[in-house]
Amino acid sequence: MSAEIKYISEAALTDLRTNIHSNLELYRRAGFHHLEDEPSWDIGLKIDYDKELLSTLDLTRQQNIVDIDRKNSLIVGEALAELTPSLANEELVWVRISHIDCFEYSKARWLSETDSDEALIASIQSHFFAPTQTAIRDDHAVSRLWWNYHIAKSCMPDDVEKALGLMLRTADIRSNFVERIWMSSRGQIGGAILRAIDARAEITATENKFRSFMKIVNRYGGGIVFEALSEAEADEFVAECCDRVKEVSEAA
């Protein structure tokens, strides 16, 4: 079932942000659904999303949260497939989604009934609001999942689920793909790096080895037009970088 993606006004955002403490019982209990038809909460983007699919987000708080995040990234990415990267950098969109469409998920994933008021306020500020690009990509309850999907699809469009599994294997791997936008926006090199992570366990054996690998990719990839490379050529370049990591490790 499709519905129009909505966003809130600047005034509504300011009201929410300045009244978190006054709204704590709403965050703890019923949420903000009573506001969704208010004019300042009901501004349409004129693009649709899959409301039914978005309602299937996994709310469980399992120990292996990576598996849950991978599953939920697929759901958010597919449900909000018409959202563009420019719109996905808009806080007004994500604040409405976390307070209305995905409130139960956002609450289950990031808030705890045992939290003190201070701890709860800190979690709400981090995961229900998204004032910066870093917050949008790393912290907001739902937007981080959309960006996971978007980057994974850019790198491995034929197998997004596998790409997500590789990219989310560690926080360090994810941060490299999210922060190095030149890499994630160039599917050839991003895909080649993910295929290397899949095939060569040694480059992610330790955090230091992976960081050394990425430094080598940066150093030797600076002058390469990756968009002009075939998949085989991108794989060959990344394989050479893997070998250089091994050579440096053996020399040390």
C-alpha positions as CSV (number, residue, x, y, z in Angstrom):
1,M,0.0,0.0,0.0
2,S,1.5,3.3,-1.1
3,A,1.2,6.7,0.6
4,E,2.8,10.1,0.2
5,I,6.0,10.8,2.1
6,K,5.4,13.8,4.4
7,Y,7.6,16.2,6.3
8,I,7.1,18.7,9.1
9,S,7.5,22.5,9.1
10,E,10.5,24.3,10.6
11,A,8.2,25.6,13.3
12,A,7.1,22.1,14.3
13,L,10.7,21.0,14.3
14,T,11.7,23.8,16.6
15,D,8.8,23.1,18.9
16,L,9.8,19.4,19.1
17,R,13.5,20.1,19.7
18,T,12.9,22.6,22.4
19,N,10.2,20.6,24.2
20,I,11.8,17.2,24.5
21,H,11.6,17.2,28.3
22,S,7.9,18.2,28.2
23,N,7.2,15.4,25.7
24,L,9.0,12.6,27.5
25,E,5.8,10.8,28.4
26,L,4.8,10.8,24.7
27,Y,8.2,9.3,23.8
28,R,7.8,6.7,26.5
29,R,4.2,5.8,25.6
30,A,1.7,6.7,22.9
31,G,3.9,8.8,20.6
32,F,2.9,11.6,18.3
33,H,0.3,10.1,16.0
34,H,-2.3,12.6,17.3
35,L,-0.3,15.3,15.4
36,E,0.1,13.7,12.0
37,D,-2.9,15.5,10.4
38,E,-1.9,18.9,11.8
39,P,-1.0,21.3,8.9
40,S,2.6,21.7,10.2
41,W,3.0,17.9,10.3
42,D,1.3,17.1,7.0
43,I,3.3,18.6,4.2
44,G,3.5,16.4,1.2
45,L,6.7,15.6,-0.8
46,K,4.6,14.4,-3.8
47,I,6.5,11.1,-3.9
48,D,5.2,7.8,-2.5
49,Y,6.5,5.2,-0.2
50,D,5.4,1.6,0.6
51,K,3.6,2.1,3.9
52,E,2.8,-1.5,4.4
53,L,6.5,-2.6,3.9
54,L,7.8,0.1,6.2
55,S,5.4,-1.2,9.0
56,T,7.3,-4.6,8.9
57,L,10.5,-3.2,10.5
58,D,11.9,-5.7,13.0
59,L,11.4,-4.2,16.5
60,T,13.3,-6.9,18.4
61,R,16.4,-6.0,20.3
62,Q,18.5,-9.1,19.7
63,Q,22.1,-9.4,20.8
64,N,23.3,-9.6,17.1
65,I,22.0,-6.2,16.1
66,V,24.0,-6.3,12.8
67,D,21.5,-8.9,11.5
68,I,18.6,-6.8,12.5
69,D,20.1,-3.6,11.0
70,R,20.8,-5.4,7.7
71,K,17.2,-6.7,7.5
72,N,15.8,-3.3,8.4
73,S,18.1,-1.4,6.0
74,L,16.6,-3.5,3.2
75,I,13.0,-2.7,4.4
76,V,13.7,1.0,4.7
77,G,15.6,1.2,1.4
78,E,12.9,-0.6,-0.6
79,A,10.0,1.1,1.1
80,L,11.5,4.6,0.5
81,A,12.9,3.8,-2.9
82,E,11.7,7.0,-4.5
83,L,13.5,9.2,-2.0
84,T,16.5,10.9,-3.6
85,P,19.9,11.5,-1.8
86,S,19.2,15.2,-1.6
87,L,15.8,14.7,0.1
88,A,17.5,12.0,2.3
89,N,19.7,14.8,3.7
90,E,16.6,16.8,4.9
91,E,16.0,16.6,8.7
92,L,12.4,17.7,8.3
93,V,11.7,14.4,6.5
94,W,13.4,12.1,8.9
95,V,12.0,13.8,12.0
96,R,8.5,13.2,10.9
97,I,9.3,9.6,9.9
98,S,10.8,8.8,13.3
99,H,8.0,10.5,15.2
100,I,5.1,9.1,13.1
101,D,5.7,6.4,10.5
102,C,8.5,4.6,12.4
103,F,7.8,5.8,15.9
104,E,7.4,2.3,17.4
105,Y,10.6,1.0,15.7
106,S,12.6,4.1,16.7
107,K,11.4,3.8,20.3
108,A,12.0,0.0,20.5
109,R,15.5,0.3,18.9
110,W,16.9,3.3,20.8
111,L,14.8,4.1,24.0
112,S,14.6,2.1,27.1
113,E,11.9,2.1,29.8
114,T,14.6,2.0,32.5
115,D,16.4,5.1,31.2
116,S,16.6,8.1,33.4
117,D,15.1,11.3,32.0
118,E,18.6,12.6,31.2
119,A,19.6,9.4,29.4
120,L,16.3,9.4,27.5
121,I,16.7,13.0,26.4
122,A,20.2,12.2,25.1
123,S,18.9,9.2,23.1
124,I,16.0,11.2,21.7
125,Q,18.3,14.0,20.6
126,S,20.6,11.5,18.9
127,H,18.1,9.2,17.2
128,F,14.9,11.2,16.6
129,F,16.6,14.3,15.2
130,A,19.2,14.8,12.5
131,P,20.6,18.3,12.5
132,T,23.8,17.5,10.5
133,Q,24.8,15.2,7.6
134,T,26.8,13.1,10.0
135,A,23.8,12.7,12.3
136,I,21.6,11.8,9.3
137,R,24.0,9.1,8.1
138,D,25.2,7.7,11.4
139,D,22.7,8.4,14.2
140,H,19.1,9.0,13.2
141,A,17.0,5.9,13.8
142,V,15.7,5.5,10.3
143,S,17.8,7.7,8.0
144,R,21.0,5.6,8.8
145,L,19.2,2.6,7.5
146,W,18.3,4.3,4.3
147,W,21.9,5.4,3.7
148,N,23.1,1.9,4.4
149,Y,20.8,0.6,1.6
150,H,21.6,3.5,-0.8
151,I,25.4,2.9,-0.4
152,A,25.1,-0.9,-0.6
153,K,23.0,-0.6,-3.8
154,S,25.4,1.9,-5.4
155,C,28.3,-0.6,-4.8
156,M,26.5,-3.9,-5.6
157,P,23.2,-3.3,-7.3
158,D,22.7,-6.9,-8.2
159,D,23.0,-8.2,-4.6
160,V,22.1,-5.4,-2.1
161,E,21.5,-7.9,0.7
162,K,25.0,-9.3,0.4
163,A,26.5,-5.8,0.1
164,L,24.8,-4.8,3.3
165,G,26.1,-7.9,5.1
166,L,29.7,-7.1,4.1
167,M,29.4,-3.4,4.7
168,L,27.8,-3.8,8.2
169,R,30.3,-6.5,9.3
170,T,32.1,-4.0,11.5
171,A,31.5,-0.4,12.4
172,D,34.9,0.5,10.9
173,I,33.9,-0.9,7.5
174,R,30.6,0.9,7.5
175,S,32.2,4.2,8.5
176,N,34.7,4.0,5.6
177,F,31.9,3.6,3.1
178,V,29.7,6.3,4.6
179,E,32.5,8.8,5.2
180,R,34.4,8.3,2.0
181,I,31.7,9.5,-0.3
182,W,34.0,9.3,-3.3
183,M,34.2,5.6,-2.8
184,S,30.5,4.8,-2.2
185,S,29.4,7.1,-5.1
186,R,31.6,5.2,-7.5
187,G,30.1,1.8,-7.8
188,Q,33.1,0.1,-9.5
189,I,35.6,0.8,-6.7
190,G,33.0,0.3,-3.9
191,G,31.9,-3.0,-5.3
192,A,35.5,-4.2,-5.8
193,I,36.3,-3.4,-2.2
194,L,33.2,-5.3,-1.0
195,R,34.2,-8.3,-3.1
196,A,37.7,-8.2,-1.7
197,I,36.3,-8.1,1.9
198,D,34.2,-11.2,1.0
199,A,37.0,-13.1,-0.7
200,R,40.1,-12.1,1.4
201,A,39.5,-12.5,5.1
202,E,43.0,-11.2,5.9
203,I,42.2,-7.6,5.1
204,T,39.5,-7.4,7.8
205,A,41.3,-9.7,10.2
206,T,42.0,-6.8,12.5
207,E,40.9,-3.1,12.6
208,N,44.5,-2.0,11.9
209,K,44.8,-4.2,8.8
210,F,41.6,-2.9,7.3
211,R,42.7,0.7,8.0
212,S,46.0,0.0,6.3
213,F,44.2,-1.5,3.3
214,M,42.0,1.6,3.0
215,K,45.0,3.9,3.2
216,I,46.7,2.0,0.4
217,V,43.5,2.2,-1.7
218,N,43.5,6.0,-1.1
219,R,47.2,6.4,-1.9
220,Y,47.2,4.5,-5.1
221,G,43.7,5.3,-6.3
222,G,44.1,9.1,-6.2
223,G,44.7,9.5,-10.0
224,I,42.4,6.7,-11.3
225,V,39.1,7.4,-13.0
226,F,37.3,4.5,-11.5
227,E,34.1,5.1,-13.6
228,A,36.1,4.2,-16.7
229,L,37.3,0.8,-15.3
230,S,35.6,-2.5,-16.0
231,E,34.6,-4.7,-13.0
232,A,37.6,-6.9,-13.7
233,E,40.0,-3.9,-13.8
234,A,38.6,-2.6,-10.5
235,D,39.0,-6.0,-8.9
236,E,42.6,-6.2,-10.2
237,F,43.4,-2.8,-8.7
238,V,41.9,-3.7,-5.3
239,A,43.7,-7.1,-5.4
240,E,47.0,-5.2,-5.8
241,C,46.2,-3.1,-2.8
242,C,45.5,-6.2,-0.8
243,D,48.9,-7.6,-1.8
244,R,50.6,-4.4,-0.7
245,V,48.9,-4.7,2.7
246,K,50.4,-8.2,3.0
247,E,53.8,-6.9,2.0
248,V,53.8,-4.2,4.5
249,S,52.6,-6.6,7.3
250,E,55.4,-9.1,6.4
251,A,58.0,-6.4,6.3
252,A,56.9,-5.2,9.8
